[in-house]
Amino acid sequence: MAEYTPRQIVAELDKYIVGQAKAKRSVAIALRNRWRRQRAAEEIRDEIMPNNIIMIGPTGVGKTEIARRLARLAGAPFIKVEASKFTEVGYVGRDVESMVRDLVDLAIGMVREEQTQRVEEKAEQMAEERILDLLLPSPPKASSLDEEDMMGLDAGRLEEIESKYHRTREKLRQQLRDGKLDHRTIEIETASRQSPMIEIFSNAGIEEMDINFSEVFGNLLPQKKKRRKMPIPEARNILVQEEAQKLIDMDEVVKQALARVEESGIIFIDELDKVAAEDRKSGPDVSREGVQRDLLPIVEGSTVATKYGMVKTDHILFIAAGAFHVAKPSDLIPELQGRFPIRVELDSLTKDDFIRILTEPKNALTRQYAALMKTEGVELTFTKDAIEAIAEMAYQINEKMENIGARRLHTVLTTLLEDLLFDVPDIKTGSTKITGKFVRERLDNIIEDEDLSQYIL
């Protein structure tokens, strides 16, 4: 993160997300503050709390995408959860602490993948040696031969056999690297660990149980081996994975993952407005207020037990989001409001925003569909008036029906290109141009028929 200033973070987010400058500035500052905290004086470092953010805005305007891109930019463990999926302790449903456990599992996977990439070259060399051992077993050593076998073999003869073996092995190695042996089949031994079947009848799932049953019983039961015949390329992949696992220190992986969660983890809590009490006059809503009170210690900073060890949530960055159409941020309990000091309101998307979304981002929908069509050998292009027509229709539909923001572009483009995507493998054409006339002919009737557009668009 030392490479990115807040201005550069915003510039990176601009490559994928249109508009929402205020939200981008807030998350950029929050991310940079993490880097600053890690370099602050040790006596005050633990006192600096993260700038938790609450983003307010309708669906489809970029709240989730901002958080996801921010985490990817920072290389930080990131998880998105829906607040409405959790229930107060004592009720049927997920426990709020499970979000931290899920984040730890994700971080373990991230660190393991990074460690695997570091040892990949060595693992490939070791896997290559194992394949060569199977293709050409080693000749017997002089020390392993008894006197009767040694009578007909002198030292020179043994040396000649060993020299010939090494020449043949190097020749096979070269053929293996050139892919000339890919058609051959070899038999390898793979581990087949079978754990006893344990059924747990619980609506909350196994997350409440910190015992990893597969690890406990897997170590008690003998590890079964089975021999399988397969082509060399498939065997190489399996052997590389086996060798990589041997080279990785899982204790170090767990240590790094827990540190990464505590220092740079990001939890995105969506639909926070769904657990806000809408009408306080009718008395407290036990379920909703209970979820807020259970969230409070996690966001405030507490220690959560996971199967890998204890995790402190003091410096995890929490980004909350919600439409807040009915409830307001002030309907949240005051203690929880205070844990999200930065509030950002995201703007609704206009027709001009839709035009930019279709053309500017690196992952623009028009580029995605062009890439899909290119796999069929077809060059798909959109004219300027086609882009404007698609944006106009998406905006109109959002105004008439439920406003789902930029997600409406997905439904419009899918309907627009449905016949083309279905027929293109059978129609051998080099290029296809989508024009404004084509868009209107295809979609005008659907938009005019409100009953039909509700189901299709």
TORMINU-626363 format. One record per residue (C-alpha): residue number from 1; residue in three letters; z, x, y. Coordinates in steps of 0.02 Angstrom, whole numbers, plus 32768, in hexadecimal, padded with zeros to 4 digits. Each point is the difference from the previous one (the first is absolute). Example, Ala and Ser with C-alpha at 12.3 -4.5 7.8 and 13.67 -1.06 7.14 Angstrom:
REM TORMINU-626363
(1; "Ala"; (8186; 8267; 7F1F)) (2; "Ser"; (7FDF; 8045; 80AC)) 
REM end
This chain:
REM TORMINU-626363
(1; "Met"; (8000; 8000; 8000)) (2; "Ala"; (800D; 8096; 8074)) (3; "Glu"; (7F43; 7FF3; 8014)) (4; "Tyr"; (8004; 7F50; 804A)) (5; "Thr"; (803D; 7FD3; 80AE)) (6; "Pro"; (801A; 7F47; 8027)) (7; "Arg"; (7F57; 7FFD; 8058)) (8; "Gln"; (7FAB; 804A; 7F67)) (9; "Ile"; (8059; 7F84; 7F8D)) (10; "Val"; (7FBB; 7F71; 806A)) (11; "Ala"; (7F53; 804F; 7FF9)) (12; "Glu"; (8009; 8006; 7F41)) (13; "Leu"; (8037; 7F4A; 7FF8)) (14; "Asp"; (7F70; 7FD1; 8075)) (15; "Lys"; (7F86; 8038; 7F79)) (16; "Tyr"; (8036; 7F6F; 7F92)) (17; "Ile"; (8054; 7F7D; 806F)) (18; "Val"; (7FB5; 7FAB; 8098)) (19; "Gly"; (806E; 7FDF; 8098)) (20; "Gln"; (80BE; 7FE7; 7FF6)) (21; "Ala"; (8021; 8095; 8072)) (22; "Lys"; (80B9; 7FD4; 801A)) (23; "Ala"; (8026; 7FFA; 7F46)) (24; "Lys"; (7FA5; 80A4; 7FE2)) (25; "Arg"; (8061; 8057; 808B)) (26; "Ser"; (80A7; 7FC2; 7FBA)) (27; "Val"; (7FDF; 8039; 7F4E)) (28; "Ala"; (7FB9; 80A6; 803D)) (29; "Ile"; (80A0; 8023; 8062)) (30; "Ala"; (806C; 7FCB; 7F6C)) (31; "Leu"; (7FA2; 8076; 7F8D)) (32; "Arg"; (8007; 8092; 8079)) (33; "Asn"; (80BA; 7FE3; 8019)) (34; "Arg"; (8019; 8021; 7F46)) (35; "Trp"; (7FB2; 80AA; 8013)) (36; "Arg"; (806B; 8020; 8099)) (37; "Arg"; (80A0; 7FCC; 7FA5)) (38; "Gln"; (7FDF; 8078; 7F70)) (39; "Arg"; (7FF8; 808E; 807E)) (40; "Ala"; (8095; 7FCB; 8069)) (41; "Ala"; (80A4; 8060; 7FFC)) (42; "Glu"; (805B; 7FE6; 7F5B)) (43; "Glu"; (809F; 7FBB; 804F)) (44; "Ile"; (7FA1; 7F6C; 804C)) (45; "Arg"; (7F72; 7FEB; 7F83)) (46; "Asp"; (8059; 7F7F; 7F94)) (47; "Glu"; (8032; 7F9B; 809A)) (48; "Ile"; (7F4D; 7FDE; 8036)) (49; "Met"; (7FCE; 7F57; 7FB9)) (50; "Pro"; (7F4B; 7FCB; 7FDF)) (51; "Asn"; (7FA7; 7F8E; 807C)) (52; "Asn"; (7FED; 7F65; 7F93)) (53; "Ile"; (7F75; 7F8E; 803E)) (54; "Ile"; (7FE0; 7F45; 7FF4)) (55; "Met"; (7F4A; 7FCC; 8018)) (56; "Ile"; (7FE0; 7F4D; 8038)) (57; "Gly"; (7F56; 7FB3; 7FEE)) (58; "Pro"; (7F92; 7F89; 7F9A)) (59; "Thr"; (7FBD; 802F; 7F56)) (60; "Gly"; (7F67; 806F; 7FF3)) (61; "Val"; (8014; 8060; 80A3)) (62; "Gly"; (802B; 80A9; 7FB1)) (63; "Lys"; (80BE; 8006; 7FE9)) (64; "Thr"; (7FFC; 8037; 7F4A)) (65; "Glu"; (7F6A; 8072; 8019)) (66; "Ile"; (8057; 805E; 808E)) (67; "Ala"; (8098; 8022; 7F92)) (68; "Arg"; (7F97; 8030; 7F68)) (69; "Arg"; (7F90; 8078; 8061)) (70; "Leu"; (8098; 804C; 8055)) (71; "Ala"; (8050; 8026; 7F57)) (72; "Arg"; (7F5E; 804A; 7FBC)) (73; "Leu"; (7FF0; 806C; 809B)) (74; "Ala"; (80B2; 8042; 7FEA)) (75; "Gly"; (7FF0; 8014; 7F43)) (76; "Ala"; (809F; 7F99; 7FF3)) (77; "Pro"; (8039; 7F8B; 7F75)) (78; "Phe"; (7FD3; 7F50; 803B)) (79; "Ile"; (8021; 7F56; 7FB7)) (80; "Lys"; (7FDB; 7F51; 803F)) (81; "Val"; (8074; 7F71; 7FD2)) (82; "Glu"; (8008; 7F48; 8030)) (83; "Ala"; (80AA; 7FC9; 8041)) (84; "Ser"; (7FE3; 7F52; 7FB7)) (85; "Lys"; (8003; 8049; 7F4F)) (86; "Phe"; (80B7; 8030; 8010)) (87; "Thr"; (8098; 7F92; 7FEC)) (88; "Glu"; (80B7; 8012; 8029)) (89; "Val"; (806A; 8057; 7F7D)) (90; "Gly"; (803B; 7F7E; 7F82)) (91; "Tyr"; (7F5F; 7F9B; 800A)) (92; "Val"; (7F69; 800A; 7F8C)) (93; "Gly"; (7F7F; 807B; 8044)) (94; "Arg"; (7FE7; 80B5; 8031)) (95; "Asp"; (808D; 8068; 8047)) (96; "Val"; (7FDA; 8055; 80A7)) (97; "Glu"; (8035; 80A9; 7FB9)) (98; "Ser"; (7F69; 7FFA; 7F8B)) (99; "Met"; (7F8F; 8030; 8092)) (100; "Val"; (8056; 80AA; 8007)) (101; "Arg"; (7FF2; 8016; 7F44)) (102; "Asp"; (7F46; 7FD6; 8008)) (103; "Leu"; (7FEA; 807F; 808C)) (104; "Val"; (8055; 8086; 7F97)) (105; "Asp"; (7F8E; 7FDB; 7F6B)) (106; "Leu"; (7F6A; 8010; 8073)) (107; "Ala"; (803F; 80A5; 8047)) (108; "Ile"; (801B; 8046; 7F50)) (109; "Gly"; (7F4B; 7FD7; 7FD8)) (110; "Met"; (7FC4; 8052; 80A2)) (111; "Val"; (805E; 80A2; 7FE3)) (112; "Arg"; (7FD1; 8007; 7F48)) (113; "Glu"; (7F48; 7FEB; 8030)) (114; "Glu"; (800E; 808D; 8080)) (115; "Gln"; (8055; 8074; 7F82)) (116; "Thr"; (7F7B; 7FD4; 7F7E)) (117; "Gln"; (7F76; 8033; 8079)) (118; "Arg"; (8057; 80A7; 801F)) (119; "Val"; (8008; 802D; 7F48)) (120; "Glu"; (7F5A; 7FAF; 7FD3)) (121; "Glu"; (7F9F; 80A3; 7FF9)) (122; "Lys"; (807F; 8051; 7F8B)) (123; "Ala"; (800A; 7F61; 7F97)) (124; "Glu"; (7F43; 8000; 7FEC)) (125; "Gln"; (8005; 80B5; 7FC4)) (126; "Met"; (8087; 7FD8; 7F81)) (127; "Ala"; (7FA2; 7F65; 7FC5)) (128; "Glu"; (7F63; 806A; 7FEC)) (129; "Glu"; (805E; 807B; 7F92)) (130; "Arg"; (8040; 7F71; 7F93)) (131; "Ile"; (7F4F; 7FBC; 7FE9)) (132; "Leu"; (7FC0; 80AD; 7FD2)) (133; "Asp"; (808D; 8012; 7F82)) (134; "Leu"; (7FC5; 7F5F; 7FAE)) (135; "Leu"; (7F48; 8033; 8003)) (136; "Leu"; (8022; 80B1; 7FC1)) (137; "Pro"; (80A7; 801F; 7FAB)) (138; "Ser"; (8048; 80B0; 8016)) (139; "Pro"; (7FDE; 807F; 7F73)) (140; "Pro"; (8097; 8034; 7F96)) (141; "Lys"; (8068; 808E; 8048)) (142; "Ala"; (801E; 809D; 7F9A)) (143; "Ser"; (80BB; 7FE0; 8004)) (144; "Ser"; (7FE8; 7F57; 7FAC)) (145; "Leu"; (7F9C; 8045; 7F6A)) (146; "Asp"; (8056; 8035; 7F60)) (147; "Glu"; (7FDB; 80A3; 7FA3)) (148; "Glu"; (7F7E; 7FB4; 7F8C)) (149; "Asp"; (7F9B; 7FBC; 8093)) (150; "Met"; (800D; 80A6; 805B)) (151; "Met"; (7FBA; 8064; 7F6D)) (152; "Gly"; (7F4C; 7FCF; 8028)) (153; "Leu"; (8011; 800D; 80BC)) (154; "Asp"; (8015; 80A1; 8061)) (155; "Ala"; (8035; 800B; 80B6)) (156; "Gly"; (7F4B; 8012; 803B)) (157; "Arg"; (7FCB; 7F62; 7FA7)) (158; "Leu"; (808F; 7F9D; 804D)) (159; "Glu"; (7FD2; 8042; 80AC)) (160; "Glu"; (7F4B; 7FCD; 7FE5)) (161; "Ile"; (8034; 7F4E; 7FCD)) (162; "Glu"; (806D; 7FF0; 8099)) (163; "Ser"; (7F78; 8043; 8074)) (164; "Lys"; (7F81; 7F85; 7FB8)) (165; "Tyr"; (807D; 7F72; 8016)) (166; "His"; (801A; 8029; 80B9)) (167; "Arg"; (7F43; 8009; 801F)) (168; "Thr"; (7FE6; 7F57; 7FAC)) (169; "Arg"; (8091; 7FB5; 8061)) (170; "Glu"; (7FBB; 8039; 80A7)) (171; "Lys"; (7F55; 7FBC; 7FD1)) (172; "Leu"; (804F; 7F57; 7FD7)) (173; "Arg"; (8063; 8006; 80A2)) (174; "Gln"; (7F5F; 8013; 8064)) (175; "Gln"; (7FAC; 7F72; 7FA1)) (176; "Leu"; (8099; 7F94; 801E)) (177; "Arg"; (7FFC; 8021; 80BB)) (178; "Asp"; (7F44; 7FDE; 8006)) (179; "Gly"; (8018; 7F58; 7FAB)) (180; "Lys"; (7F9A; 802F; 7F67)) (181; "Leu"; (808D; 7FCB; 7F8A)) (182; "Asp"; (8022; 7F56; 8050)) (183; "His"; (7FAD; 7FA7; 7F6E)) (184; "Arg"; (8078; 804A; 7F81)) (185; "Thr"; (8099; 7FA4; 7FC0)) (186; "Ile"; (80A9; 8052; 7FE4)) (187; "Glu"; (80A5; 7FC2; 7FB9)) (188; "Ile"; (809A; 8011; 806D)) (189; "Glu"; (80B6; 7FD0; 7FEA)) (190; "Thr"; (8049; 7F8D; 8084)) (191; "Ala"; (80B0; 7FC0; 8018)) (192; "Ser"; (8020; 7F4A; 7FD5)) (193; "Arg"; (80AC; 7FCF; 803A)) (194; "Gln"; (8035; 7F51; 7FCC)) (195; "Ser"; (8098; 7FB8; 8055)) (196; "Pro"; (805C; 7F6B; 7FB5)) (197; "Met"; (7FCE; 7F5A; 804A)) (198; "Ile"; (8087; 7FBC; 8073)) (199; "Glu"; (7FEA; 7F57; 8050)) (200; "Ile"; (806A; 7FDA; 8098)) (201; "Phe"; (8002; 7F4C; 8038)) (202; "Ser"; (801E; 800B; 80BB)) (203; "Asn"; (7FA9; 7FB4; 8095)) (204; "Ala"; (802D; 8097; 8067)) (205; "Gly"; (7FAA; 8073; 7F84)) (206; "Ile"; (8038; 80AA; 7FC2)) (207; "Glu"; (8017; 8045; 80B1)) (208; "Glu"; (80BA; 7FD4; 7FFB)) (209; "Met"; (8018; 8073; 7F6B)) (210; "Asp"; (8005; 80B7; 802F)) (211; "Ile"; (7FEE; 803A; 7F4A)) (212; "Asn"; (7F55; 8041; 7FD5)) (213; "Phe"; (7FF4; 7FBF; 7F4D)) (214; "Ser"; (7F60; 805A; 7FD5)) (215; "Glu"; (8050; 80A8; 802D)) (216; "Val"; (80A4; 7FDC; 7FA6)) (217; "Phe"; (7FB6; 7FC3; 7F5C)) (218; "Gly"; (7F6A; 8074; 800B)) (219; "Asn"; (8074; 8096; 7FF4)) (220; "Leu"; (8063; 7FB6; 7F6F)) (221; "Leu"; (7F6B; 7FD6; 7F94)) (222; "Pro"; (7F91; 8085; 7FB1)) (223; "Gln"; (7F5D; 801C; 805B)) (224; "Lys"; (7F6F; 7FC7; 7F95)) (225; "Lys"; (7F5B; 805E; 7FFF)) (226; "Lys"; (7F57; 7FBA; 7FD5)) (227; "Arg"; (7F5B; 8058; 7FE7)) (228; "Arg"; (7F66; 7FBD; 8059)) (229; "Lys"; (7F49; 8033; 7FFB)) (230; "Met"; (7FA5; 7FFA; 80A4)) (231; "Pro"; (7F74; 8057; 8062)) (232; "Ile"; (802E; 80A4; 8054)) (233; "Pro"; (7FF9; 7FBD; 80B5)) (234; "Glu"; (807C; 7F74; 7FD6)) (235; "Ala"; (8070; 8079; 7FA0)) (236; "Arg"; (7FFD; 807A; 8093)) (237; "Asn"; (8043; 7F79; 8077)) (238; "Ile"; (8090; 7FD7; 7F8B)) (239; "Leu"; (802B; 80B7; 7FE2)) (240; "Val"; (7FFA; 8028; 80BA)) (241; "Gln"; (807D; 7F74; 8022)) (242; "Glu"; (8072; 803D; 7F74)) (243; "Glu"; (7FFC; 80B3; 803F)) (244; "Ala"; (801C; 7FCA; 80B4)) (245; "Gln"; (809B; 7F9D; 7FCE)) (246; "Lys"; (8045; 809B; 7FAA)) (247; "Leu"; (7FE7; 8066; 809F)) (248; "Ile"; (8053; 7F81; 8073)) (249; "Asp"; (80BB; 8006; 801D)) (250; "Met"; (8032; 7F48; 8006)) (251; "Asp"; (80AC; 8029; 8046)) (252; "Glu"; (7FAC; 8051; 8095)) (253; "Val"; (7F88; 7F6C; 800F)) (254; "Val"; (8092; 7F87; 8009)) (255; "Lys"; (805C; 806D; 807E)) (256; "Gln"; (7F68; 800A; 8073)) (257; "Ala"; (7FD9; 7F47; 7FEE)) (258; "Leu"; (80B0; 7FC9; 802F)) (259; "Ala"; (7FFF; 8075; 8096)) (260; "Arg"; (7F57; 7FBC; 8036)) (261; "Val"; (803C; 7F4C; 7FF4)) (262; "Glu"; (809C; 8024; 8066)) (263; "Glu"; (7FA9; 8067; 8086)) (264; "Ser"; (7F54; 7FB0; 8011)) (265; "Gly"; (7FFA; 7F5C; 7F9C)) (266; "Ile"; (7FB4; 7F68; 8054)) (267; "Ile"; (8028; 7F4C; 7FCC)) (268; "Phe"; (7F93; 7F77; 8049)) (269; "Ile"; (8059; 7F57; 7FF9)) (270; "Asp"; (7F81; 7F76; 801A)) (271; "Glu"; (8020; 7F46; 801E)) (272; "Leu"; (80A9; 8023; 8050)) (273; "Asp"; (7FEF; 7F5D; 8061)) (274; "Lys"; (8007; 7FA1; 7F5A)) (275; "Val"; (80B8; 802F; 7FEB)) (276; "Ala"; (802E; 7FD5; 80B4)) (277; "Ala"; (8066; 7F5F; 8015)) (278; "Glu"; (7F8F; 7F88; 805F)) (279; "Asp"; (8082; 7F81; 8034)) (280; "Arg"; (80B3; 803A; 8015)) (281; "Lys"; (803C; 7F51; 8030)) (282; "Ser"; (7FF6; 7FC7; 7F4B)) (283; "Gly"; (8077; 8089; 7FC9)) (284; "Pro"; (7FE0; 80AB; 7FB4)) (285; "Asp"; (7F77; 800E; 7F7D)) (286; "Val"; (805D; 805B; 7F76)) (287; "Ser"; (7F65; 8045; 7FAA)) (288; "Arg"; (7FA8; 803F; 809C)) (289; "Glu"; (8097; 8043; 805E)) (290; "Gly"; (803E; 804C; 7F5E)) (291; "Val"; (7F5F; 8065; 7FEE)) (292; "Gln"; (8014; 803D; 80B2)) (293; "Arg"; (80B4; 8035; 7FDF)) (294; "Asp"; (7FCB; 8059; 7F61)) (295; "Leu"; (7F74; 8059; 805F)) (296; "Leu"; (8076; 8038; 8089)) (297; "Pro"; (805C; 808C; 7FA1)) (298; "Ile"; (7F5B; 8042; 7FBA)) (299; "Val"; (7FB2; 800C; 80AD)) (300; "Glu"; (80A3; 8039; 8050)) (301; "Gly"; (8016; 808C; 7F83)) (302; "Ser"; (8053; 7FF8; 7F56)) (303; "Thr"; (7FF9; 8054; 7F56)) (304; "Val"; (7F99; 7FAD; 7F77)) (305; "Ala"; (8011; 8029; 7F48)) (306; "Thr"; (7F5D; 8024; 7FA4)) (307; "Lys"; (7FDE; 8043; 7F52)) (308; "Tyr"; (7FD7; 80A8; 804F)) (309; "Gly"; (809F; 800D; 8067)) (310; "Met"; (804D; 7FC1; 80A1)) (311; "Val"; (7F8E; 7FE7; 8096)) (312; "Lys"; (8039; 7FF3; 80B5)) (313; "Thr"; (7F9B; 7F8A; 806E)) (314; "Asp"; (8042; 8040; 80A8)) (315; "His"; (7F5D; 8054; 8033)) (316; "Ile"; (7F7F; 7F92; 7FA8)) (317; "Leu"; (7F8C; 7FB4; 8082)) (318; "Phe"; (7FFC; 7F41; 7FF5)) (319; "Ile"; (7F6D; 7FA4; 804D)) (320; "Ala"; (8013; 7F43; 7FFD)) (321; "Ala"; (7F79; 7F82; 8027)) (322; "Gly"; (7FEA; 7F45; 800F)) (323; "Ala"; (7F96; 7F7C; 8054)) (324; "Phe"; (809B; 7FA9; 804B)) (325; "His"; (7F9D; 7F5F; 801E)) (326; "Val"; (8095; 7F8F; 7FDF)) (327; "Ala"; (8096; 8073; 8000)) (328; "Lys"; (801B; 8082; 8089)) (329; "Pro"; (8043; 80B1; 7FF2)) (330; "Ser"; (809C; 7FC0; 8059)) (331; "Asp"; (801E; 7F8C; 7F69)) (332; "Leu"; (802A; 8098; 7F96)) (333; "Ile"; (80B9; 802A; 7FF4)) (334; "Pro"; (8032; 806E; 8094)) (335; "Glu"; (8034; 8093; 7F91)) (336; "Leu"; (7F52; 8008; 7FB1)) (337; "Gln"; (7FAA; 7FEE; 80A8)) (338; "Gly"; (8060; 8097; 803C)) (339; "Arg"; (7FBC; 8069; 7F70)) (340; "Phe"; (7F4D; 7FE5; 803D)) (341; "Pro"; (800D; 803E; 80B3)) (342; "Ile"; (7F45; 8010; 801D)) (343; "Arg"; (7F9F; 7F5D; 800B)) (344; "Val"; (7F43; 7FFD; 800D)) (345; "Glu"; (7F95; 7F66; 8016)) (346; "Leu"; (7F52; 800E; 7FB5)) (347; "Asp"; (7F6D; 7FA7; 8052)) (348; "Ser"; (7F96; 7F7A; 7FAE)) (349; "Leu"; (7F4F; 8038; 7FDB)) (350; "Thr"; (7F6D; 7FC9; 806A)) (351; "Lys"; (7F46; 7FF8; 7FDB)) (352; "Asp"; (7FE9; 80AC; 8050)) (353; "Asp"; (808A; 8045; 7F90)) (354; "Phe"; (7FA3; 7FBB; 7F68)) (355; "Ile"; (7F60; 8057; 8038)) (356; "Arg"; (805E; 80A5; 800E)) (357; "Ile"; (8056; 7FE5; 7F57)) (358; "Leu"; (7F55; 7FE7; 7FAF)) (359; "Thr"; (7FB6; 809F; 804A)) (360; "Glu"; (8080; 8082; 8039)) (361; "Pro"; (8081; 8027; 7F77)) (362; "Lys"; (7FD7; 807D; 7F77)) (363; "Asn"; (8024; 7F78; 7F80)) (364; "Ala"; (7FA2; 7F75; 805C)) (365; "Leu"; (7FCC; 7F6F; 7F90)) (366; "Thr"; (7F48; 8019; 8028)) (367; "Arg"; (800D; 80B4; 7FC3)) (368; "Gln"; (805C; 7FC8; 7F64)) (369; "Tyr"; (7F78; 7F85; 7FD1)) (370; "Ala"; (7F78; 807F; 802A)) (371; "Ala"; (8055; 807B; 7F89)) (372; "Leu"; (8008; 7F7C; 7F76)) (373; "Met"; (7F48; 7FD7; 8014)) (374; "Lys"; (7FD1; 80B8; 8001)) (375; "Thr"; (803C; 800B; 7F4B)) (376; "Glu"; (7F72; 7F88; 7FD6)) (377; "Gly"; (7F83; 806B; 8060)) (378; "Val"; (7FF8; 7F86; 8093)) (379; "Glu"; (8013; 8031; 80B7)) (380; "Leu"; (8063; 7F74; 8055)) (381; "Thr"; (7FFF; 7FF9; 80BE)) (382; "Phe"; (8044; 7F84; 8081)) (383; "Thr"; (7FA8; 7FE1; 80A6)) (384; "Lys"; (8064; 7FF3; 80A1)) (385; "Asp"; (7FE4; 7F44; 800E)) (386; "Ala"; (8039; 7FEA; 7F4A)) (387; "Ile"; (80A4; 8058; 8026)) (388; "Glu"; (8019; 7F91; 8099)) (389; "Ala"; (7FD8; 7F62; 7F9D)) (390; "Ile"; (807C; 802F; 7F75)) (391; "Ala"; (8088; 8026; 8080)) (392; "Glu"; (7FE0; 7F5E; 805E)) (393; "Met"; (8009; 7F97; 7F62)) (394; "Ala"; (809F; 8056; 7FC2)) (395; "Tyr"; (8051; 7FE2; 80AA)) (396; "Gln"; (7FCB; 7F48; 8004)) (397; "Ile"; (8045; 7FDF; 7F51)) (398; "Asn"; (80A6; 8052; 802E)) (399; "Glu"; (800A; 7F8E; 8098)) (400; "Lys"; (7FD7; 7F61; 7F9D)) (401; "Met"; (806A; 8025; 7F67)) (402; "Glu"; (808D; 8075; 7FD3)) (403; "Asn"; (7FF7; 80A3; 8061)) (404; "Ile"; (8000; 808A; 7F7D)) (405; "Gly"; (7FC1; 8087; 8076)) (406; "Ala"; (7F89; 8086; 7FC1)) (407; "Arg"; (8010; 7FC2; 7F4D)) (408; "Arg"; (7F89; 7F75; 8032)) (409; "Leu"; (7F76; 8082; 8009)) (410; "His"; (8015; 801C; 7F45)) (411; "Thr"; (7FE2; 7F49; 7FD8)) (412; "Val"; (7F6B; 7FF1; 8076)) (413; "Leu"; (7FAA; 809D; 7FC0)) (414; "Thr"; (8020; 7FD4; 7F4A)) (415; "Thr"; (7FB0; 7F55; 8018)) (416; "Leu"; (7F71; 804A; 8066)) (417; "Leu"; (7FD2; 8084; 7F7F)) (418; "Glu"; (802B; 7F9F; 7F61)) (419; "Asp"; (7F4B; 7FDD; 7FCB)) (420; "Leu"; (7FC9; 80B0; 802C)) (421; "Leu"; (808C; 8051; 7F9C)) (422; "Phe"; (7FD7; 7F90; 7F6B)) (423; "Asp"; (7F42; 8019; 8001)) (424; "Val"; (7FED; 80B5; 8037)) (425; "Pro"; (8005; 8051; 7F52)) (426; "Asp"; (7F69; 7F97; 7FCD)) (427; "Ile"; (7FA0; 8011; 80A3)) (428; "Lys"; (7FC0; 80B1; 8012)) (429; "Thr"; (7FFC; 8017; 80BC)) (430; "Gly"; (801B; 809E; 8064)) (431; "Ser"; (8055; 7FB6; 8099)) (432; "Thr"; (8049; 7F5E; 8043)) (433; "Lys"; (8021; 7FD6; 80B7)) (434; "Ile"; (807E; 7F7A; 8031)) (435; "Thr"; (7FCB; 7FAD; 80A3)) (436; "Gly"; (8051; 7F80; 8072)) (437; "Lys"; (7F81; 7F7D; 7FC7)) (438; "Phe"; (8031; 801E; 7F49)) (439; "Val"; (80B9; 7FEF; 802B)) (440; "Arg"; (7FE8; 7F5B; 805B)) (441; "Glu"; (7F8F; 7FB7; 7F79)) (442; "Arg"; (807E; 802D; 7F7A)) (443; "Leu"; (80A1; 7FCB; 8056)) (444; "Asp"; (7FDB; 7F7D; 8088)) (445; "Asn"; (8002; 7F6C; 7F89)) (446; "Ile"; (80A3; 8039; 7FB0)) (447; "Ile"; (8057; 8015; 80A8)) (448; "Glu"; (7FC4; 7F55; 8040)) (449; "Asp"; (8046; 7FAA; 7F65)) (450; "Glu"; (80BB; 8015; 8020)) (451; "Asp"; (8034; 7FC0; 7F54)) (452; "Leu"; (7F8B; 807B; 7FAB)) (453; "Ser"; (8030; 8093; 806F)) (454; "Gln"; (80B9; 7FE8; 7FD6)) (455; "Tyr"; (7FD9; 8029; 7F4A)) (456; "Ile"; (7F79; 8083; 8017)) (457; "Leu"; (8032; 805C; 809E)) 
REM end
